[in-house]
């Protein structure tokens, strides 16, 4: 069996962070900023070693992590019975309190184990037998399994014959559950994904953000939380970390205070949507998050919207409908209208648009992205495309000549005669539910 650090041993400890596809470099950068070493990026995961103070800072400030695990046991098992035989001998009492409720999370990629659930049952049997035989004075060995709100969450990962058992420091509610979401929010973007999209687009606090298809407002709220400079997770009270024997509450409070950043320069964060119902949800979420001083939410149609006056150009973020409630022709009109509006009205800004990788309507935008990222919006593979908006031809822009002749012209809908304001027609969208693709 691999020798991992025991509870309370000094020095850096290994942790594994689960994240979303495409956000691994962002997690690695966060960990490095907190003092982590031996950083290794995997698929939807990042591993590193870090001291306790750095771990607390990472936990309180990470925007891109979904879960944080501490591996406590590693060994090899050639099947369910071998798993039981070895797991029953582990020093569980060093990490697990048999009197508290717990839940098991199991992931198996092995021909030696016919089913994930079978591995979970053998693991549970091993733990029960261990506590029954070695801790007779502290109970019968019967485990208190609570899948809804466990005090302890234990992860079993099996790859081939390699077995890793980890403790989840977060608990039942993953880190994307920030706590500000309005109960009625329709098809919201995952909060970790949203923060990651902002970072991938190069947005930073102090830059103007326009969120003109805001839906329930996740882009604007994540940007405002970032701008506020408050450790995003410092207020959590129910993490399993807090019940671990090595938890240092005084150090946690000290790190929380030192992690706060005072920001003086605050650029506008402007959210809007043509539909008043998601605007109401966004306003409720902004109030819950205590960010009304940073975010303005209003009813407005992006196809009629003009850039705000008196501010430096920044980033426009868009998560348009994907087509579930929009006919193909109307979806083409919408994406063509988005491209036309960006080209004609938002010169000098950057724009970022999220759409499915195989969506045909994306080509109606008519603008060439400066960069693209592949991310997963739930089960859907999507492209996060970043555009630099400028007048004239792209080649001239890149060479610095700055010609005025439009290039890569999008296909606008219902364009007015030359010399007048350009307007675009909004496509017909069915009611009453929001499109699953729109935020």
N, C-alpha and C positions, 0 to 999 in steps of 0.2 A: 504494500500500500504506500502511496505517496505521503510524505511527511509535510503536512501543512501547518501553518502557525497555530498554536494553541491560543485559547482565549486569554487575553491579557498580556501576551508576549509583546515586548517592545519591537519597534521597527516597522518598516512598510509591510502592508498586508495586501494580498492579491484580491482584486474584485473584478467582476464581469458585469458590464453594463449592456443591457438590451436596448436597442433603438430601432428606428425605422430604416428601410433601405434608402441609401443615398445620404444619410445623415451621419454615418460613421466618422468621417473626418471632423465634423463639428463637435462630436462628443470627445474625440481625441484631443482637440484643441482646448476644450473646457478642462479636461483632466490635466493636461500639461500646465495650464494656467494655475491650477490648484496644487501643483507640485508633484504630480504623478510621474513615475518612472516605468520603464519596461512596457511602454504602450504598444499594444498590438491590435490592429483593426481586423475584424472578421466580417462575416456576413450578418448584418443586422446586429452586430455586437462589437464591443471594444473591451479589451482586458488591460489592466494596469495594476501597479502596486503603488500604495500611497500611505502616508502616515495618518493618524486619526484626525488631526486638525484639518489636514487637506481634504480628507474624506467628508468631514462635516461641511466644509465650504462647498465642495462639489455637490453634495446632496441638497443643500439649501439654494444653490444658484443655478443648477443645470436646467437648461431649457429644452435639451434635445434627448435626454434619457427617458426611457419608458420604465425600466426597472433596474435596480442595482442589487447584485447577488454577491455573497461572500462564499466561495467554495470552502468547505470544511473537511470533506473526505474525498479521496480518489482511490480507486482500486479497479481491478479487472474481474469480470464475471462472465462465465460462459453460458449462462442461462438463468431462469428464475430461481431454481433451487440453489445455485451457486451464489446468486445475489442475496438470498435469505441467509445462507450460511455465513457469509462474510459481513453482512450488514448487522446481524444480531450481535457481533463481537465489537462493534464500534462504540466509542465512548460518547454515547448520545447525551448523557447528563451534562456534559460540558457545554452543550449548545441548546438543548431542548428541555423545556420544563413540562414534564408529563401531566402536570396538574392544569396546564393552560390549554385552551382550544387550539387546534391546528388544522391545516389543510395541506394536501400533497399535490404538487404540479409535476406531471411526468411527460417527458419527451423521449421517444425511443426511435433510433435509427439503427436497427440491428436485426440480423437474421436469427440470432439466438433467442429473441423474445418475440413470440407470435403476436402479442397485442400489448398496447400501452397499459391498458387497465390491469392486465395480469401482472405486469411489473409493479404497478402501484400497489396491488393487493399483497404481493410478496414483501414489498418494502414495508408496508403497514404491519404485516405479521411479524417481521423481524424487529421492528421498533417495539411492538407490544410484548413480544417474548423477552426482549432485552430488559424492559422496565419491570416485567413481572418477576424475572429471575434475579435481577441485580438490585432492585429497589423495593423489596418486599414491604418495607416499612412506609413507603410513600404511595401505596395504591396497588390495585390488582393488575396493572399493566394495560387496562382498557384505555384506549386513546379517545380523547374528546375531539371528534372530527366535526369541524364547522366550516362548510364551504362558503358560507355567506359573509361572515365577518370573523375570520380566525385571528387569534392572538399571535400565531406563528405560521409562517408560510415556508414550506420546505420544497425545494426543487430537485427532482431526480432526472439527470440527463444521461442517456446511454447511447454511445456511438460505437458500434461493433461490440468489442468486449470492454471498452473503457467506460467506467462509471464515475460520474461526478455528482456529489450531493452538496447542495448549496443552500444557504439561508437567504431568504429575501428580506432586505432591509426596509422595504417599502410597505408591504402588506397587500391587502386585497385591492385597494384602489391604486391603479398605476399612476405614474407621474403626469400623464396627459390630463388627468382629471383635476383641473385647477380649482374647481369649486365655484366658478362664476357663471356657469352656463344657465340660461333661462330654461325652465322646465319644458316650455313649448318649442324650443329651438328646432327648426326644420333642417334636416340633413346637414348638420354642422361639420366643418372640417376638424379633424383631430388637432388638438392644441399643440402637441409636439411637432406634428407635420407642419402646421402653420408657422411656428417659430422657425423651423428649419428652412421653410421656403423664403421667409424674410431674409435669413442669413445668406442663403444661396444667391439671392438677388443682390446682395451687397448692401442691404439697408442696415443702418445703424442709428441709435438714438441721436436726435438732433437733426435728422433729415426729414423733410416733409413727406408724409404718407397720405395718399388719396386711395380710398377703398370704395369705389363707386358701384360695386355690385356686392354689397357687404353681407347680404343675408343676415345671419345671426351675429355678425360683427367680430368673428374670431381674429382676422388679420389686425383690425384696429386695436382690439383689446390686448393681444399679445405684444404689439408694438408699444402700447401705452405702459404695460407692465415692465417692459424693457426700459422704457424712458424714465419711469418712476425711480429706478435704481434700487428697488426693494428686493431682497432675496426672495425669489418667487415661491419657494417652498418653506420659508422660515416659520410660517404660521401653522404648519401641520401639527396635529396633536395625536394621531392614531397610528403612527408607523410602528411596525414590529421592532425596528431598531431600538425604540425607547424601552422595550421590555427585556433587552438582552443584558446579560450580566456585565458586559464591558462598556455599556453606554455611560458617557460622562455628561450629565445634564449641565453642569457648570460650563464646561468647554463648549457645549452646543450653544448656550446663550451668548457666550463671549464671541464665538464665530459669527453668530447672527448679527450682532451689533457692528462688528468690524466689516461685514460684507455689504453693509448699506452704502450706497453711493449718492452723494448730493449732486443733483444736476440743476444748473441754472438756466442754460439755453435749452428751450423746449420748442421744437418746431411743431406746426399744426399736424394733427391726425384727423383726417376728415373722412367720415363714413357716410354712405348714402345707398339707397336702393329705390327702384321705381315702385316697389310693392310696399305698402304701409305696414303689412303684417310682420314681415321679418324686421323691419325698422323698429317696431315696438319691442320685439325680442332683443334686438341689439341694444336698445336703450336700457332695458331691464338688466341685461348682463353688464353693461358699463356701470350702472348704479351699484350692482352687487359687488363688482370689483373695486368700487371706490375711485373710479377714473373719470368722473364727469368733468374734472378740470383739465383733462388732457385730450378727450375725444369729443368731437361734435358729430352728431348723427342726425340726418335729415332725409326727407323723401325727395328724391331727384332721379331723373333718368340719365344714365351716362351718355346716351346718344344725343342728349341736349346739353350736357354739362360742359362748362368751360373751366379752365384752370383757375384756381383761386388767385386773387390779386394780392400783391404785396408780400409774397413769400418766394423763397428760392425754389426753383424746380427740384423735385425729388423723385419719388417712386410712385407709380400707379400700379396697383395690384388688382387682378381680375380673375375671378373663378366663374366663368359663364356657365349657363346650362349646357348639358352634354347631349340632350336630344330625347330624353324619355317623354317629355311633354311638348316637344316642338317638332313640327313637321320638317322634313329635310330641307325644303325650299326656304322655309322661314329661318331655320338654323343657319343656312348659308347667308341669308340676309343679315342676321344678327352678327355673325362673325365678320362679314364684309363691312357692316356698319361700325364694328369695333375698330377694325383696321383703319377705316377711313377717318373716324373721329380721332384716333391717336395720331395719324399722319398730319391731319389738317389743323388740329387744335392744340396738341401737346408737344410741340417742338421744344427741344431743350430738356425734356424729361426723360426718365427711363420708365419702361413698362414691363410688367411680368404677368404672364397669362398661364393658367393651369387648364389643360385639356387632355382627354384620353389620347394615347399614342396613335390609335387607329382612326381617329375622328376625321372624316373627310372635310368637314367644314373648316378645319384649321387653316387650310390653304387659301381660304377666302380672306384671311387677315391681310395677306399681301405684303407683309413686312418680313425681312430676313432677321432672325434672332442673332444677337451677338454671342449668346451662349445658351445651352440647353442642358437640363438635368432630368433624369428618369427617376420618378418617385412612385410610391404606391399610395393611392388614395383609397383606403380600405383594400378591397380585392382588385381594384382597377389600376392597371399600369398607366401612368400619366406622364406627360411632358410638362416641365416647368420652363417656359421659354422667356428669355430676357431680351428686351429690345432697347436699343439706343435710338431715340427719336430725333430726327434732324431733317433739315430741308435739303432737297436735291438728291443726287445720286450717291449710293453707298460708297462706290469707289472714290468719288471726289471727297466724301466725308473722311474716309480713311487716309487719303493722301493729304488732307488738310486744305484742299482747294475751295471747298464749300460752295459749289455751284448751286444755283437756285432751282434748276430744272428738276421736278419731282421724278423719282425713280422707284421701281418696285411698287408702283401705285396700286393700292388696294382697290377693291371693287365697291365703291360707295353705292348706297341705295337712295334713290330719290334725291340726287344732288341738285342743288339750286343753280340757276344760271350764274356764269362767271361774274365775280365782283360782289356777290351777295353771300350771306351767311350759309355755310354748308349744314344741311340737316339730314338726318337719317331716320328711316321708318322702323319702329320697333315691330318685330314679328308677333304673330298671334301665339299666345301661350295659354294653354288650358289651365283652368282653376279646379280645385282650390289648393292642392298640395304643391309645395315647392319641388322643383326638379332635384333629383338625388344628386345631380352633378353640381348644381348651384349651391353655394354655401348657405 
